[in-house]
Amino acid sequence: MENKGQRPLDDEYFILWIMVAQTKDAILRARERDYGRFNISNARRAVLWNVQNNGGHVTPVEISRQLFRELHSVTEMLKRMEKEGLITRYKSTSRSRTEVKLTKKGLEVFNQSLYNETDKRIFSVLKKRERERLGSYLYKLRGQAMKELGIPERQIIFPLDPNSLNASEGQNKK
């Protein structure tokens, strides 16, 4: 029962997944090299970004949701980051939850790593309109993946919806 005419990689959806995964992995490796200057990993950098993106304080549960990581993994990373002086964990006055905020050192590392040449070099191979389209497509795919996982969109705070940004730019040009 051999299928002589069909190759195993003729599945267009699987090929797209491979391309997305390889692209993500390659960009992450390039960014890791860049963040090495600040002695942090992409995962730690993501935590710093997450805290800032949530108004300067966030719970470990919110971090785990935002980063699609298990809570125990996030908790262990936060303990190490606290020992290194990047964050502070404290009991919140509301419902006695633990919250996380950046220390002065954490904010400095975050600000230093905010804009890097690696991102510019990688994404500049695309024209501005292509980057806008890519952002829109990725946003759409991310939304569908979250739907598949049963994660409500409102649980993930993202700085902008590329579709609404493109729509408002179009209105501004009229």
ZAMIMAR-174595 format. One record per residue (C-alpha): residue in one letter; x, z negated, y negated. Coordinates in steps of 0.1 Angstrom, whole numbers, padded with zeros to 4 digits, always signed. Example, Ala and Ser with C-alpha at 12.3 -4.5 7.8 and 13.67 -1.06 7.14 Angstrom:
a+0123-0078+0045
s+0137-0071+0011
//
This chain:
m+0000+0000+0000
e+0026+0010-0024
n+0016+0021-0059
k+0042+0049-0064
g+0033+0061-0099
q+0030+0027-0116
r+0059+0006-0127
p+0055-0032-0130
l+0061-0031-0168
d+0034-0005-0176
d+0011-0033-0188
e+0011-0029-0226
y+0000-0065-0232
f+0028-0079-0212
i+0053-0056-0230
l+0040-0069-0263
w+0044-0105-0252
i+0080-0098-0240
m+0088-0082-0275
v+0072-0112-0293
a+0090-0137-0271
q+0124-0120-0274
t+0121-0116-0311
k+0111-0152-0316
d+0140-0164-0294
a+0165-0142-0312
i+0154-0153-0347
l+0154-0190-0336
r+0190-0186-0323
a+0201-0171-0356
r+0183-0198-0376
e+0199-0225-0354
r+0233-0212-0363
d+0223-0212-0400
y+0209-0248-0398
g+0240-0260-0381
r+0254-0263-0416
f+0229-0291-0422
n+0234-0306-0387
i+0197-0302-0377
s+0179-0281-0352
n+0149-0258-0357
a+0127-0285-0341
r+0139-0311-0366
r+0137-0286-0395
a+0101-0279-0384
v+0093-0317-0386
l+0107-0319-0421
w+0087-0289-0431
n+0056-0303-0415
v+0059-0336-0434
q+0063-0318-0467
n+0035-0293-0459
n+0011-0323-0453
g+0016-0339-0487
g+0048-0359-0479
h+0034-0381-0451
v+0019-0373-0417
t+0011-0390-0384
p+0031-0382-0352
v-0002-0369-0337
e-0006-0344-0365
i+0030-0333-0361
s+0025-0328-0324
r-0006-0307-0330
q+0011-0286-0357
l+0042-0279-0336
f+0023-0275-0303
r+0044-0302-0287
e+0036-0332-0265
l+0032-0365-0285
h+0059-0383-0264
s+0084-0355-0272
v+0076-0357-0309
t+0078-0396-0308
e+0113-0394-0293
m+0125-0369-0318
l+0111-0390-0346
k+0130-0421-0333
r+0163-0401-0334
m+0155-0386-0368
e+0148-0422-0381
k+0182-0434-0368
e+0199-0405-0386
g+0182-0415-0418
l+0160-0383-0422
i+0126-0399-0419
t+0109-0433-0421
r+0081-0444-0398
y+0057-0470-0412
k+0023-0485-0405
s-0004-0469-0427
t-0029-0491-0444
s-0057-0469-0430
r-0066-0477-0394
s-0031-0491-0388
r-0017-0457-0378
t+0020-0449-0379
e+0029-0423-0405
v+0061-0405-0412
k+0077-0396-0445
l+0110-0381-0455
t+0138-0403-0468
k+0159-0391-0497
k+0184-0377-0472
g+0156-0360-0453
l+0143-0344-0484
e+0178-0332-0494
v+0184-0316-0460
f+0149-0301-0462
n+0155-0286-0496
q+0190-0273-0487
s+0176-0256-0456
l+0144-0243-0473
y+0157-0208-0481
n+0183-0192-0460
e+0200-0159-0459
t+0193-0155-0422
d+0156-0150-0428
k+0162-0126-0456
r+0187-0105-0436
i+0164-0104-0406
f+0131-0097-0424
s+0145-0074-0450
v+0146-0046-0425
l+0109-0044-0432
k+0095-0031-0465
k+0073-0056-0484
r+0041-0040-0472
e+0053-0041-0436
r+0061-0078-0440
e+0026-0084-0453
r+0011-0065-0424
l+0033-0084-0399
g+0022-0117-0415
s-0014-0107-0412
y-0011-0096-0376
l+0008-0127-0366
y-0018-0149-0383
k-0046-0131-0364
l-0027-0135-0330
r-0020-0171-0337
g-0057-0177-0344
q-0067-0161-0311
a-0041-0181-0292
m-0054-0213-0308
k-0089-0203-0298
e-0077-0198-0262
l-0062-0233-0263
g-0094-0248-0278
i-0076-0259-0310
p-0097-0257-0341
e-0081-0237-0369
r-0085-0266-0393
q-0062-0288-0372
i-0032-0266-0381
i-0023-0266-0418
f-0006-0234-0428
p+0006-0228-0464
l-0013-0195-0467
d-0036-0171-0450
p-0018-0137-0453
n-0052-0120-0453
s-0065-0139-0483
l-0032-0135-0501
n-0034-0097-0496
a-0070-0096-0507
s-0062-0115-0539
e-0032-0093-0546
g-0055-0063-0543
q-0080-0078-0567
n-0052-0085-0592
k-0040-0049-0591
k-0075-0036-0601
//
